[in-house]
Amino acid sequence: MKKRIYLCIDLKSFYASVECVERGLDPLTTNLAVADPERSDRTICLAISPSMKALGIENRCRVFQIPKSVDYIMAPPRMKLYIAYSAEIYAVYLKYIAKEDIHVYSIDEVFLDVTDYLFLYQMDAWELAVKIMEDIKATTGITATAGIGDNLYLAKVALDITAKHVEEHIGFLDEELYRKTLWNHRPLQDFWRVGSGTAKRLAEMGITTMEEIAQTEETFLYQMFGRDAELLIDHAWGKETTTMADIKAYKPKSNSISSGHVLARNYSYEECALIVKEMTDTLCLDLADRGLVTESVSLVIGYAYETGREAARGTQPMRSCTNSYRIILPYVMGLYEHIAEKSLPIRRLSVIFNQVMDEALEQYDLFTNPMEIERDRKLQKAVLEIKSKFGKNALVRGMDLQEGGITLERNMQIGGHKSGE
């Protein structure tokens, strides 16, 4: 098999860098935090500039955790602007690499399979990375960092760990160099796909480095982590079998869509019933807009932290596949009434529609009136057309105007944050 070479490129402190560029400021020397000033000082900073990180401030800190002695600019989130910058930078990637060899990992990070481009450009991977990074800087003013590796994992680790400690903002790793330089690196959470829970369980067994994972009996690791141990063992040795072709060819066995929300305050059981209805309505419109239907619904209810209670979860199958709010709502509310602890304050909600499929596959049972379904569909399409033409808040349900409702505010957001419009 031909040896592959990958780049993993990240946009340095992306949201904060965009805000600095928009103000004509240097992102590397300006103290700036992206956070909503209209929220409390406990709101999380979406990003802080590199100069603030250099002061030892954590990237995803809360506003009150920024030392009072630090003078900085607070920039309200502008998600629509960040998406526009990300699209412009993606266009830069397309100047060098075909979309089939690009995997967008997040709004500010991509993987590139550059194996077949190095001969074309008569460059090595390092030179190509520099070329692309310089183009991003010249086009948008955003500084990028890059990791180069023989597989996707090594490219990501080279970005996350190695590139941070060199002036060129580029790191390189192959399996040999990985074991030579990072086998004893701590903490384990710095490595891709090692979360705090995994690191804690390993530490309880006296395992704190990748070398120690590699030298541990595999049977023991499988007993601890089940099938997830395979990935952990491979990564401990710097190996990764997944390729860009595998990513592009992947098709999930089943699809779902969901809506999640962290509430601004603790809500009572009665108050939260309204939020569940609003979220269900939004998801039904989303289904109709995509020409999809669902055959079962799930609900996750997260209680306030101080209760110490685990989230409640439940799933309810429906008699038929549909995207009709009128039909789906009773199932969701029945689930809510069944699993919610009525005396506990609620802080998080997620509504999920499972086994989503094309509307053409919709089936009716003996109790379904096709005429009513068609009427619901026409109504949803009309609502979607009005919202598309005049804005999401041009047409809303009466319940959305009630005290405690969140739809009007969420319609002005992208990803739970202000769009900037």
C-alpha positions as CSV (number, residue, x, y, z in Angstrom):
1,M,0.0,0.0,0.0
2,K,1.3,3.5,-0.9
3,K,2.5,5.5,2.0
4,R,0.2,8.4,2.7
5,I,1.1,11.9,4.0
6,Y,-1.5,14.1,5.8
7,L,-1.7,17.7,6.9
8,C,-3.9,18.8,9.7
9,I,-4.4,22.6,9.6
10,D,-5.9,24.7,12.4
11,L,-6.8,28.4,12.4
12,K,-5.1,29.8,15.5
13,S,-7.7,31.1,18.1
14,F,-10.1,31.4,15.1
15,Y,-13.0,33.4,16.5
16,A,-10.7,35.8,18.4
17,S,-8.4,36.2,15.4
18,V,-11.4,37.1,13.1
19,E,-12.5,39.8,15.6
20,C,-9.0,41.2,15.7
21,V,-8.7,41.3,11.9
22,E,-12.0,43.0,11.6
23,R,-10.8,45.7,14.0
24,G,-7.4,46.1,12.2
25,L,-5.6,44.6,15.2
26,D,-2.8,42.0,15.4
27,P,-4.4,38.7,16.7
28,L,-1.0,37.6,18.1
29,T,-0.5,40.7,20.3
30,T,-4.0,41.9,21.1
31,N,-5.9,40.8,24.3
32,L,-9.4,39.9,23.1
33,A,-12.0,37.5,24.3
34,V,-15.1,36.4,22.4
35,A,-18.0,36.3,24.8
36,D,-21.5,37.7,25.1
37,P,-21.5,40.7,27.4
38,E,-25.3,40.4,27.8
39,R,-24.9,37.2,29.7
40,S,-23.5,36.8,33.2
41,D,-19.8,36.7,34.0
42,R,-20.2,32.9,34.2
43,T,-20.6,32.7,30.4
44,I,-17.9,30.7,28.6
45,C,-15.5,32.6,26.3
46,L,-15.8,31.0,22.9
47,A,-12.2,32.0,22.2
48,I,-9.4,34.1,23.6
49,S,-6.5,35.6,21.6
50,P,-3.0,34.0,21.7
51,S,-1.6,36.8,23.8
52,M,-4.2,36.0,26.5
53,K,-3.2,32.3,26.3
54,A,0.4,33.4,26.8
55,L,-0.7,34.9,30.2
56,G,-1.8,31.4,31.3
57,I,-5.5,32.0,30.8
58,E,-7.4,28.9,29.7
59,N,-9.0,29.1,26.2
60,R,-12.5,28.0,27.2
61,C,-12.5,29.9,30.5
62,R,-15.5,31.7,32.0
63,V,-15.4,35.5,31.9
64,F,-15.0,35.8,35.7
65,Q,-11.9,33.6,35.5
66,I,-10.0,36.2,33.5
67,P,-7.8,38.1,36.0
68,K,-9.0,41.6,36.8
69,S,-5.5,42.9,36.1
70,V,-5.7,41.9,32.4
71,D,-6.9,44.6,30.1
72,Y,-8.8,43.1,27.2
73,I,-11.5,43.6,24.6
74,M,-14.7,41.7,24.9
75,A,-16.2,40.9,21.5
76,P,-19.7,39.6,21.2
77,P,-20.0,36.4,19.1
78,R,-20.7,36.9,15.4
79,M,-21.2,33.4,14.1
80,K,-22.3,34.4,10.6
81,L,-19.1,36.3,10.2
82,Y,-17.0,33.3,11.3
83,I,-18.7,31.0,8.9
84,A,-18.0,33.5,6.1
85,Y,-14.3,33.5,7.0
86,S,-14.2,29.7,7.2
87,A,-15.8,29.4,3.7
88,E,-13.2,31.9,2.4
89,I,-10.4,29.8,3.9
90,Y,-11.9,26.6,2.5
91,A,-11.7,28.2,-0.9
92,V,-7.9,28.6,-0.3
93,Y,-7.6,24.8,0.4
94,L,-9.4,24.2,-2.9
95,K,-6.7,26.1,-4.8
96,Y,-4.3,23.4,-3.8
97,I,-6.3,20.2,-2.9
98,A,-9.4,18.6,-4.5
99,K,-12.4,18.3,-2.2
100,E,-12.1,14.5,-2.3
101,D,-8.9,14.9,-0.3
102,I,-10.2,17.4,2.2
103,H,-12.0,16.5,5.4
104,V,-13.5,19.4,7.3
105,Y,-13.1,18.4,11.0
106,S,-14.6,21.6,12.4
107,I,-15.2,25.3,11.5
108,D,-11.5,26.0,12.0
109,E,-9.7,22.7,11.4
110,V,-9.3,20.4,8.3
111,F,-7.4,17.3,7.3
112,L,-5.7,17.2,3.9
113,D,-4.4,14.1,2.1
114,V,-1.5,15.6,0.2
115,T,0.1,12.4,-0.9
116,D,-0.6,12.8,-4.6
117,Y,0.1,16.5,-4.7
118,L,3.7,16.7,-3.6
119,F,5.1,15.5,-6.9
120,L,2.7,17.8,-8.8
121,Y,3.9,20.9,-6.9
122,Q,7.5,19.7,-6.6
123,M,7.3,20.3,-2.9
124,D,7.7,18.3,0.3
125,A,4.8,18.3,2.8
126,W,6.5,21.0,4.9
127,E,6.8,23.3,2.0
128,L,3.2,22.8,0.9
129,A,2.0,23.4,4.4
130,V,3.9,26.7,4.5
131,K,2.5,27.7,1.1
132,I,-1.1,27.1,2.2
133,M,-0.6,28.8,5.6
134,E,0.9,31.9,3.9
135,D,-2.0,32.0,1.5
136,I,-4.5,31.9,4.3
137,K,-2.6,34.7,6.1
138,A,-2.5,36.8,2.9
139,T,-6.2,36.2,2.1
140,T,-7.8,36.6,5.5
141,G,-5.2,37.8,8.0
142,I,-5.7,34.6,10.0
143,T,-2.6,32.8,11.3
144,A,-2.7,29.0,10.8
145,T,-0.8,26.1,12.4
146,A,-0.2,22.7,10.9
147,G,0.7,19.1,11.7
148,I,2.2,16.7,9.3
149,G,2.0,12.9,9.7
150,D,2.2,9.5,8.1
151,N,-1.4,9.0,9.2
152,L,-4.4,11.1,10.4
153,Y,-3.6,10.5,14.0
154,L,0.0,11.6,13.8
155,A,-0.9,14.7,11.8
156,K,-3.4,15.7,14.5
157,V,-1.0,15.0,17.4
158,A,1.7,16.9,15.5
159,L,-0.7,19.9,15.3
160,D,-2.0,19.7,18.9
161,I,1.3,19.1,20.7
162,T,4.4,19.6,18.5
163,A,3.4,22.7,16.5
164,K,2.6,24.7,19.6
165,H,6.2,24.6,20.7
166,V,8.0,25.7,17.5
167,E,8.3,29.2,15.9
168,E,7.2,27.9,12.5
169,H,3.8,26.7,13.9
170,I,4.4,23.4,12.1
171,G,4.9,20.0,13.6
172,F,5.9,16.7,12.0
173,L,5.6,13.1,13.3
174,D,6.1,9.6,12.0
175,E,5.8,6.5,14.1
176,E,9.5,6.5,15.1
177,L,9.6,10.1,16.0
178,Y,6.3,9.9,17.9
179,R,7.6,7.1,20.1
180,K,11.0,8.9,20.6
181,T,9.6,12.4,21.5
182,L,6.0,11.9,22.8
183,W,5.9,8.5,24.5
184,N,6.5,10.1,27.9
185,H,4.5,13.2,27.3
186,R,2.1,14.3,30.0
187,P,-0.8,14.8,30.4
188,L,-2.5,12.1,28.4
189,Q,-5.4,14.4,27.7
190,D,-3.2,16.3,25.2
191,F,-3.5,13.4,22.8
192,W,-6.4,13.2,20.4
193,R,-9.3,11.0,21.5
194,V,-8.1,10.7,25.1
195,G,-10.7,12.3,27.4
196,S,-10.4,13.2,31.0
197,G,-12.5,10.1,32.0
198,T,-10.2,7.7,30.1
199,A,-7.1,9.4,31.5
200,K,-8.5,9.1,35.0
201,R,-9.3,5.4,34.7
202,L,-5.8,4.8,33.4
203,A,-4.2,6.8,36.1
204,E,-6.0,4.7,38.7
205,M,-4.1,1.8,37.3
206,G,-0.8,3.7,37.4
207,I,-0.8,4.4,33.6
208,T,0.1,8.0,32.8
209,T,1.9,7.9,29.4
210,M,1.5,6.5,25.9
211,E,4.6,4.3,26.5
212,E,2.9,2.7,29.5
213,I,-0.3,2.1,27.5
214,A,1.8,0.4,24.8
215,Q,3.6,-1.8,27.3
216,T,0.4,-2.8,29.1
217,E,-1.1,-6.2,28.5
218,E,-3.7,-5.8,25.8
219,T,-6.2,-8.2,27.5
220,F,-6.2,-5.9,30.5
221,L,-7.0,-2.8,28.4
222,Y,-9.8,-4.7,26.6
223,Q,-11.3,-5.6,30.0
224,M,-11.2,-1.9,31.0
225,F,-12.4,-0.3,27.8
226,G,-14.0,-3.0,25.7
227,R,-13.7,-2.5,21.9
228,D,-12.5,1.1,22.5
229,A,-9.2,-0.4,23.7
230,E,-8.2,-1.2,20.1
231,L,-8.1,2.5,19.2
232,L,-6.2,3.3,22.4
233,I,-3.6,0.6,21.7
234,D,-3.1,1.7,18.1
235,H,-2.7,5.3,19.1
236,A,-0.2,4.4,21.8
237,W,2.1,3.0,19.0
238,G,1.3,6.0,16.7
239,K,-0.8,3.9,14.3
240,E,-4.1,4.7,12.6
241,T,-5.7,2.6,10.0
242,T,-8.4,5.0,8.9
243,T,-7.6,6.9,5.6
244,M,-9.2,9.8,3.8
245,A,-10.8,7.4,1.4
246,D,-12.4,5.6,4.4
247,I,-13.9,8.8,5.7
248,K,-15.3,9.8,2.3
249,A,-16.8,6.3,1.9
250,Y,-18.4,6.1,5.3
251,K,-22.2,5.9,5.5
252,P,-23.9,5.6,8.9
253,K,-26.3,2.7,9.5
254,S,-29.0,5.0,10.8
255,N,-29.5,8.8,10.8
256,S,-31.0,11.1,13.4
257,I,-31.4,14.8,13.9
258,S,-31.5,16.6,17.3
259,S,-31.9,19.9,19.0
260,G,-30.1,20.6,22.3
261,H,-30.2,23.6,24.6
262,V,-28.5,24.7,27.8
263,L,-31.1,26.9,29.6
264,A,-30.0,30.3,30.9
265,R,-31.4,29.5,34.3
266,N,-33.0,26.6,36.2
267,Y,-36.5,25.8,34.8
268,S,-39.3,24.1,36.6
269,Y,-41.0,21.0,35.2
270,E,-44.0,23.2,34.1
271,E,-41.8,25.8,32.5
272,C,-39.8,23.3,30.7
273,A,-42.8,21.7,29.0
274,L,-43.0,24.9,26.9
275,I,-39.4,24.5,25.8
276,V,-39.9,20.9,24.9
277,K,-42.8,21.9,22.6
278,E,-40.8,24.7,21.0
279,M,-37.8,22.4,20.3
280,T,-40.2,19.7,18.9
281,D,-41.8,22.3,16.6
282,T,-38.4,23.4,15.3
283,L,-37.2,19.9,14.6
284,C,-40.4,19.0,12.8
285,L,-39.9,22.0,10.5
286,D,-36.3,20.9,10.0
287,L,-37.5,17.5,8.9
288,A,-40.1,19.0,6.5
289,D,-37.5,21.3,5.1
290,R,-35.2,18.4,4.3
291,G,-37.9,16.1,3.0
292,L,-37.5,13.6,5.8
293,V,-39.6,11.7,8.3
294,T,-38.9,10.0,11.6
295,E,-40.2,6.8,13.3
296,S,-39.2,7.3,16.9
297,V,-38.3,10.2,19.3
298,S,-35.9,10.5,22.2
299,L,-35.6,13.0,25.0
300,V,-32.7,13.8,27.4
301,I,-33.3,15.9,30.4
302,G,-30.4,17.3,32.3
303,Y,-31.0,18.5,35.9
304,A,-29.3,21.4,37.6
305,Y,-25.8,20.7,38.7
306,E,-26.5,21.2,42.4
307,T,-29.1,18.4,42.4
308,G,-26.3,15.8,41.7
309,R,-28.8,13.8,39.7
310,E,-27.9,12.1,36.4
311,A,-29.8,13.1,33.2
312,A,-33.0,11.3,32.5
313,R,-33.3,9.6,29.1
314,G,-36.0,7.9,27.2
315,T,-37.1,6.8,23.7
316,Q,-40.6,6.3,22.3
317,P,-41.4,4.6,18.9
318,M,-44.3,5.9,16.9
319,R,-47.0,4.1,15.0
320,S,-45.9,5.5,11.7
321,C,-43.1,7.6,10.1
322,T,-44.0,11.3,9.9
323,N,-42.7,14.9,10.2
324,S,-46.1,16.2,11.4
325,Y,-45.8,18.3,14.5
326,R,-49.4,17.4,15.3
327,I,-48.6,13.7,15.4
328,I,-45.1,13.8,16.9
329,L,-45.8,16.2,19.8
330,P,-48.0,13.8,21.9
331,Y,-45.3,11.2,21.7
332,V,-42.6,13.7,22.9
333,M,-44.8,15.1,25.7
334,G,-45.8,11.7,26.8
335,L,-42.1,10.8,27.1
336,Y,-41.4,14.1,29.0
337,E,-44.2,13.3,31.5
338,H,-42.9,9.8,31.9
339,I,-39.2,10.4,32.5
340,A,-39.0,13.9,34.0
341,E,-38.6,14.2,37.8
342,K,-41.2,16.9,38.5
343,S,-39.6,18.2,41.7
344,L,-36.1,18.9,40.2
345,P,-35.0,22.0,38.4
346,I,-34.0,21.4,34.8
347,R,-31.0,23.1,33.0
348,R,-30.4,21.1,29.8
349,L,-32.7,19.6,27.2
350,S,-32.2,17.5,24.0
351,V,-34.9,16.3,21.7
352,I,-33.8,13.6,19.1
353,F,-35.7,12.2,16.1
354,N,-34.3,8.7,15.3
355,Q,-34.3,6.5,12.2
356,V,-34.7,9.5,10.0
357,M,-35.5,8.6,6.3
358,D,-36.6,10.1,3.1
359,E,-40.2,11.4,3.0
360,A,-40.9,9.1,0.0
361,L,-40.6,6.1,2.4
362,E,-43.4,7.4,4.7
363,Q,-45.9,4.7,5.6
364,Y,-49.4,5.1,7.1
365,D,-51.1,2.9,9.6
366,L,-54.9,2.2,9.8
367,F,-55.4,5.1,12.1
368,T,-53.8,7.7,10.0
369,N,-55.8,10.1,7.8
370,P,-53.7,10.7,4.6
371,M,-55.7,13.9,4.0
372,E,-54.7,15.4,7.3
373,I,-51.0,14.4,6.7
374,E,-51.1,16.2,3.4
375,R,-52.7,19.3,5.0
376,D,-50.0,19.3,7.7
377,R,-47.3,19.0,5.0
378,K,-48.7,21.9,2.9
379,L,-48.9,24.0,6.1
380,Q,-45.3,23.3,7.0
381,K,-44.1,24.1,3.5
382,A,-45.9,27.4,3.6
383,V,-44.4,28.2,7.0
384,L,-40.9,27.4,5.7
385,E,-41.4,29.6,2.6
386,I,-42.4,32.6,4.8
387,K,-39.4,32.1,7.1
388,S,-37.0,31.7,4.2
389,K,-38.2,34.9,2.6
390,F,-38.8,37.2,5.7
391,G,-36.7,35.6,8.4
392,K,-37.2,32.9,11.0
393,N,-39.2,35.1,13.4
394,A,-41.5,36.3,10.6
395,L,-44.0,33.6,11.6
396,V,-44.0,31.9,15.0
397,R,-46.5,30.0,17.2
398,G,-48.4,31.7,19.9
399,M,-46.6,29.6,22.5
400,D,-43.2,31.1,21.4
401,L,-44.4,34.5,22.8
402,Q,-45.0,33.2,26.3
403,E,-42.7,34.1,29.1
404,G,-39.8,31.7,29.3
405,G,-40.0,30.8,25.6
406,I,-36.7,30.4,23.8
407,T,-37.6,30.2,20.1
408,L,-37.5,33.9,19.3
409,E,-34.0,34.2,20.7
410,R,-32.7,30.9,19.2
411,N,-33.9,32.0,15.8
412,M,-31.4,34.8,16.0
413,Q,-28.5,32.5,16.8
414,I,-26.2,30.1,15.1
415,G,-25.0,27.2,17.1
416,G,-26.5,28.7,20.3
417,H,-24.6,32.0,19.8
418,K,-25.4,35.3,18.3
419,S,-25.2,35.4,14.5
420,G,-23.9,38.9,14.5
421,E,-26.8,40.3,12.5
